[in-house]
Amino acid sequence: IVARIVPEEDMPFLPDGRPVDIVLNPLGVPSRMNVGQILETHLGWAAKICGFYAKTPVFQGTTEREIGMLLKLAGVTWARDALQLDAPAPVVTDEEVRAILADVRVDVDVGHGSRAGLMVEATLNDLAKRGVSATTRDVYKRIRDFLAGAARELAARDFNELDNQITYHTAAADDEDLSDALKAQFKPALKLVEKDRAVDETSLLARQELPALGAMFGAKAEADVDAAALEVMRLAGLTPGGKVWLRDGRSGETFSSPVTVGEVYVLKLSHLVDDKIHARSIGPYSLVTQQPLAGKAQFGGQRFGE
C-alpha cells in the first residue's frame, strides 16, 4: 500500500545527491518469499550503470556469484562519478560482459561442482586467473589502471588538503591579531601537519585506512585489485553486497544501516481499469502498521502497482 507521498527533496538520497524514486517496505520480501526480487534489484542496478540488457530465464538465469561480479564492476564505475575522479572509468561492452560471465561460470563449475557460489565469493582478482579469456584479462587491466589513477588522485587530494592546513597554521602562527597563547597552540599543530606531509603516497593512503589503494603504487603483480576496488566503493558510500549509505532527505543525516538500492521492473495490469480506479485523501488505517487499509472496498489506500 502506498503509505506516504512526499516531495522529492524529502526522499532519501544517494551519496552523489540523487534521490531515490520509491521506498519499499523490506518486510514485503520475506512475507512473499521472493528473494529473487532482491537479486533482480542488484542485477538491474549493474545493468543500468554498465549499459547492458540482461535476460534471465527461470531455471537458467544468472547466479549470485555472477551478480556479485557485475555489482563490483558497476560499483567501480559508479564510484568514479560519485567521487568526481578524472581517471577514465573501466567501461565494459556487451561482449566483454558475456566473456566475463562465461569465465566466471566455468570457474564455478570446475571449482565448486554443482554449487553456483554466493555473491560474496565474487572477486575481481578472478578476472586475472589462469585460463580466462583475453577479453576478460583486458577488462581486468583496465580496472587495475583505473584504480591506480584513482589512488594517485586521492593521494593528491590529501596532499593538497595538508598543504592548505600548513598554509593556514603558518599564517595563524604569525597573525598579530591573535594572542600569544593562541599563536603558541598553532606551532605544535603545524609540526604535526608537516610530519604528515613528509610521507609518500603509499603511507599517506595507509593512514587513511586505504592500504590496498596505497599498494597500487607498487608492482602491478602485487596489487590486490579487488581490495582496492572495495576501498574506492567504500569512499563512495557503497558496500560489496550492493547496499548504499543513504541520507535522510528531511534531516540530512546518514541512516544507521545501509540500504539496498537498485533498478526494478514494475508491471501494471491494463484490463478492468474502471474497476480499479480509486483514490482517497484520508480514511481508515491499520492500527498495527499505521498504514492505510488495502483495497477499494474498504476505502483504503492505493495498492502499489495499480
C-alpha positions, 0 to 999 in steps of 0.5 A, a space after each residue: 500500500 502506498 503509505 506516504 507521498 512526499 516531495 522529492 527533496 524529502 526522499 532519501 538520497 544517494 551519496 552523489 545527491 540523487 534521490 531515490 524514486 520509491 521506498 519499499 517496505 523490506 518486510 514485503 520480501 520475506 512475507 512473499 518469499 521472493 528473494 529473487 526480487 532482491 537479486 533482480 534489484 542488484 542485477 538491474 542496478 549493474 545493468 543500468 550503470 554498465 549499459 547492458 540488457 540482461 535476460 534471465 530465464 527461470 531455471 537458467 538465469 544468472 547466479 549470485 556469484 555472477 551478480 556479485 561480479 557485475 555489482 563490483 564492476 558497476 560499483 567501480 564505475 559508479 564510484 568514479 562519478 560519485 567521487 568526481 575522479 578524472 581517471 577514465 572509468 573501466 567501461 565494459 561492452 556487451 561482449 566483454 560482459 558475456 566473456 566475463 560471465 562465461 569465465 566466471 561460470 566455468 570457474 564455478 563449475 570446475 571449482 565448486 561442482 554443482 554449487 553456483 557460489 554466493 555473491 560474496 565469493 565474487 572477486 575481481 582478482 578472478 578476472 586475472 586467473 589462469 585460463 580466462 579469456 583475453 577479453 576478460 584479462 583486458 577488462 581486468 587491466 583496465 580496472 587495475 589502471 583505473 584504480 591506480 589513477 584513482 589512488 594517485 588522485 586521492 593521494 593528491 587530494 590529501 596532499 593538497 588538503 595538508 598543504 592548505 592546513 600548513 598554509 593556514 597554521 603558518 599564517 595563524 602562527 604569525 597573525 598579530 591579531 591573535 594572542 600569544 597563547 593562541 599563536 603558541 597552540 598553532 606551532 605544535 599543530 603545524 609540526 604535526 601537519 608537516 610530519 604528515 606531509 613528509 610521507 609518500 603516497 603509499 603511507 599517506 593512503 595507509 593512514 587513511 585506512 586505504 592500504 590496498 589503494 596505497 599498494 597500487 603504487 607498487 608492482 602491478 603483480 602485487 596489487 590486490 585489485 579487488 581490495 582496492 576496488 572495495 576501498 574506492 566503493 567504500 569512499 563512495 558510500 557503497 558496500 560489496 553486497 550492493 547496499 548504499 549509505 543513504 541520507 535522510 532527505 528531511 534531516 540530512 543525516 546518514 541512516 544507521 544501516 545501509 540500504 539496498 538500492 537498485 533498478 526494478 521492473 514494475 508491471 501494471 495490469 491494463 484490463 478492468 481499469 474502471 474497476 480499479 480506479 480509486 483514490 482517497 485523501 484520508 480514511 481508515 488505517 491499520 492500527 498495527 502498521 499505521 498504514 492505510 487499509 488495502 483495497 477499494 472496498 474498504 476505502 483504503 489506500 492505493 495498492 502499489 502497482 495499480 
